[in-house]
Amino acid sequence: MYPEELVVPMKAELTDHGFDELLTAQAVDQTLKQQGTTLVVINSVCGCAAGACRPGVLMAVNNANKKPDRLTTSFAGFDVEAVNKVREHLLPYPPSSPSIALFKDGNLVNLVERHQIEGRPAQVIAQHLISVFEEYCS
């Protein structure tokens, strides 16, 4: 488990921009079963989370015409219960952090895994997410 003083500023990069934290398994299940679209960012301490994932997600939600109904996040290695529950909803995909998942009406419709984040600029991730939002969000 990562120390709180390390994680809090990284969480704030999303929560300061309207992302709700999913901290428990119950919160994950309650959120994902709702109608509409839910974006879940599994946040991480790694460099690709800081350099591409978080900035790309923020660019996408700030520049898309269509956006998810709910913006949520959990932190790998810190919000353990919630992340484990999110990963159950992501099966059969293996655990991946960071990752970005879009659910619609409780079903996974798009997943961006770590290997699709590493080495890509934030702008590419944002463009991909914007196209996903156009397809699935109202």
C-alpha positions, -999 to 999 in steps of 0.1 A, spaced: 0 0 0 13 34 -10 17 61 17 -11 87 18 12 117 14 23 102 -20 -12 93 -32 -33 123 -22 -18 148 -47 -22 123 -75 -58 116 -65 -64 154 -65 -54 157 -101 -88 140 -109 -109 147 -79 -102 185 -82 -118 182 -117 -151 166 -107 -141 129 -104 -158 111 -75 -138 86 -56 -149 50 -54 -135 38 -21 -155 7 -13 -167 -24 -31 -203 -14 -23 -197 21 -39 -183 5 -70 -213 -19 -74 -239 9 -67 -222 32 -92 -217 8 -120 -253 -6 -119 -267 28 -126 -282 36 -160 -261 58 -183 -224 60 -187 -197 58 -160 -160 65 -166 -137 47 -142 -101 57 -140 -79 33 -121 -52 57 -110 -16 48 -103 17 62 -91 36 53 -123 50 77 -147 26 68 -175 -3 78 -151 12 112 -145 24 119 -180 -4 104 -201 -33 88 -183 -45 116 -160 -37 144 -185 -53 125 -213 -85 118 -194 -88 154 -183 -83 167 -219 -110 143 -231 -136 153 -205 -129 190 -210 -130 189 -248 -156 163 -257 -191 172 -270 -205 141 -254 -193 131 -219 -200 103 -195 -228 108 -170 -204 100 -141 -167 105 -137 -151 82 -111 -117 70 -99 -100 46 -76 -63 44 -68 -44 11 -73 -24 1 -43 -43 24 -20 -81 20 -25 -76 -17 -25 -112 -29 -19 -127 -7 -46 -100 -14 -72 -104 -52 -66 -142 -48 -72 -137 -27 -103 -113 -54 -116 -141 -80 -111 -162 -59 -134 -134 -58 -159 -130 -95 -163 -118 -113 -184 -92 -85 -188 -62 -88 -165 -55 -62 -138 -40 -31 -153 -31 2 -137 -35 28 -148 -65 20 -169 -96 37 -181 -129 20 -184 -162 31 -197 -194 14 -186 -228 19 -201 -259 7 -182 -237 -15 -161 -218 -31 -190 -182 -26 -199 -181 -10 -234 -145 2 -236 -112 -4 -217 -79 13 -222 -52 -8 -205 -18 2 -193 -1 -12 -225 -23 12 -245 -13 42 -223 25 36 -219 45 54 -245 16 74 -259 11 111 -255 -18 124 -235 -33 139 -267 -36 105 -283 -53 91 -253 -77 121 -252 -86 117 -289 -93 80 -284 -115 87 -253 -134 115 -272 -142 91 -300 -154 65 -274 -176 92 -257 -191 101 -291 -201 65 -296 -215 56 -262 -224 88 -243 -254 111 -248 
